[in-house]
Amino acid sequence: MNARIVKTEQDSVNKEAVRLGADVLSRGGLLIFPTETVYGIGVDAFNADAIASLYQKKRRPYDKPLLMHINGLEMAEGIGELDDKARELIRRFTPGPLTLVVRKKQCVPSIAVSGGETVGLRFPSNGYFIELCREFGSPIAATSANLSGSRSVSDADSLDEVLSVADLVIDGGECELGLESTIVSLVGERPKILRQGSFPREMIEEVLGKCE
């Protein structure tokens, strides 16, 4: 059975869609939502059963951690160990297509980070996501809205293969950028770009200096 689809506009967020999305997350369901990069599929980041369901239904290997999708510095401080450089990156460049990998706090379920000691903090700038995260009030553990091994999706019309996986799909049209976020690790002796995506390396290096 395919998920219910609710439309929202990029410049005028559907408040009912926000309420419905937050309700699905609160009940342990799987939500597909737009970001400025690609569509994501996520669950309540503190619900280990919901996270296990996401891994199973997406067919995602358990050794691939999820990203914590959040709405700002306060939420980031609640789940990650931040230093001054991390805070500066967050203040200057988020919300936006940037993911920071930092050491996690104990409140983050082990299954969400594949048993590791780090967590990826993602700050989508999509208007719907920002309102959703504010309404839900907690991080959303998510990954791209596709089956494992398939290409990421930047248009709601291309979500066919995961419509039977989610409980609700928020159709926000075509994503602004269509390319995943840039991931930078702040763990270790030197910062390292783990994935070059939509956010420019040069802007990261303005704050961190030369990255590996």
Secondary structure as UniProt FT lines:
FT   STRAND          4..7
FT   HELIX           15..26
FT   TURN            27..28
FT   STRAND          31..33
FT   STRAND          40..44
FT   TURN            45..46
FT   HELIX           48..58
FT   TURN            62..63
FT   STRAND          67..69
FT   HELIX           73..79
FT   STRAND          80..81
FT   HELIX           84..93
FT   STRAND          96..104
FT   TURN            106..107
FT   HELIX           110..113
FT   TURN            114..115
FT   STRAND          118..123
FT   HELIX           127..136
FT   STRAND          140..144
FT   TURN            148..149
FT   HELIX           156..158
FT   HELIX           160..162
FT   TURN            163..165
FT   STRAND          168..171
FT   STRAND          182..185
FT   STRAND          192..195
FT   HELIX           201..208
//
